């Protein structure tokens, strides 16, 4: 079964497919330019699956273009099906799907490493695979690949007003600093610079990534 088959079988929204493909594209750019080998296959598989359950938290009114051509009613139906089968938790749903397609333990481990609340643990673990998965996700907005700094600004615009308490602000500041350190450590082991990775380059891997076999 390929990535394309999986996305079709699980009725993954096109916008969510694009996001995971972009994230995997960023990861692939990094992995193929590291000075030392890494388990690229597992990293890519984790990136291609890391948000499989995200429809559970989607606000289907936020980006009207994202629900086309099927329409909002269709995707509400898919969302309800996901909720019935996997429950309300996005992360639990993603891991359940990864297990259903018989992902390896390493892929499950890497999927679990993706998430803003995992950034510090990923960095402190020294596990380059985890850092690449998390960092790659940090490089992608809903509209495509961007710089880390632009992504951090995007997150602040989207979530700052929703979580204004001092503890939340402190948490976001800590996340930003760790994300920057993660970028430095990752590219210290690479033959490219962060600015060498862009939306066009990530898109160029699309067919390759859609044909990854699980």
C-alpha positions, -999 to +999 in steps of 0.1 A: +000+000+000+013+034-009+009+068+006-017+076-021-036+045-013-037+053+024-049+089+019-076+076-004-087+048+020-089+071+050-105+100+031-078+125+040-087+161+031-066+174+002-054+203+023-042+178+050-026+157+023-007+187+011+005+196+046+018+161+053+035+160+019+051+193+025+064+182+059+078+150+044+093+171+016+112+193+041+123+161+059+135+145+027+155+176+018+173+174+052+178+137+052+193+135+018+218+163+027+230+150+061+267+143+065+259+110+082+232+084+072+199+083+090+168+061+088+152+082+061+125+058+053+111+058+088+114+096+091+094+101+058+068+075+068+062+093+101+059+127+084+035+113+058+012+100+086+018+124+115-016+143+111-038+116+098-064+122+125-064+160+123-098+163+107-111+158+142-099+193+152-105+211+119-127+242+118-143+235+085-154+272+082-119+286+086-106+279+051-136+276+027-114+266-002-101+236+017-135+218+017-139+220-020-149+203-043-167+179-020-182+206+002-185+212+039-213+186+045-192+158+031-162+166+053-185+169+083-196+134+076-160+122+074-152+140+106-181+123+123-170+089+110-135+095+125-150+105+158-171+074+159-143+051+151-113+067+169-128+090+195-121+127+199-083+128+204-064+137+173-031+121+184-048+089+195-066+087+161-034+092+142-016+065+161-045+041+157-044+045+120-006+041+119-011+008+138-039-003+114-015+000+085+011-020+105+037+008+109+069-001+126+076+007+162+101+033+151+075+051+129+051+051+158+078+066+180+086+093+155+049+102+151+046+106+188+076+130+187+057+154+165+039+182+184+047+216+199+046+201+234+072+175+224+097+200+210+118+202+242+119+165+248+128+159+211+157+183+214+170+170+247+168+134+235+195+141+209+175+118+185+180+134+151+151+115+135+127+130+161+142+164+157+138+163+119+102+152+121+093+180+146+114+206+128+099+198+094+064+202+109+075+236+123+085+247+087+050+243+072+020+267+075-015+258+062-004+274+030+030+259+024+067+257+034+081+288+050+110+299+072+111+289+108+107+325+119+077+331+096+062+299+110+067+311+146+050+344+137+021+325+121+016+304+152+016+335+174-010+352+152-032+321+153-029+311+189-016+341+209-050+357+215-066+324+223-040+316+250-031+349+266-023+338+301+013+345+314+019+307+316+009+302+280+030+331+269+060+317+287+054+283+272+053+297+236+085+317+243+103+285+255+090+267+224+104+293+201+138+292+217+140+254+215+128+254+179+156+278+170+182+257+188+168+226+170+173+243+137+209+251+145+217+216+157+200+199+128+217+220+101+250+218+118+249+181+106+237+190+071+253+202+038+225+227+032+212+258+050+176+263+063+170+288+035+178+262+009+145+245+017+114+261+001+079+253-011+089+246-047+116+221-036+092+203-012+066+201-040+092+185-063+091+154-041+053+150-043+051+120-067+080+102-050+063+107-016+029+096-028+044+063-040+063+055-007+052+020+002+041+011+037 
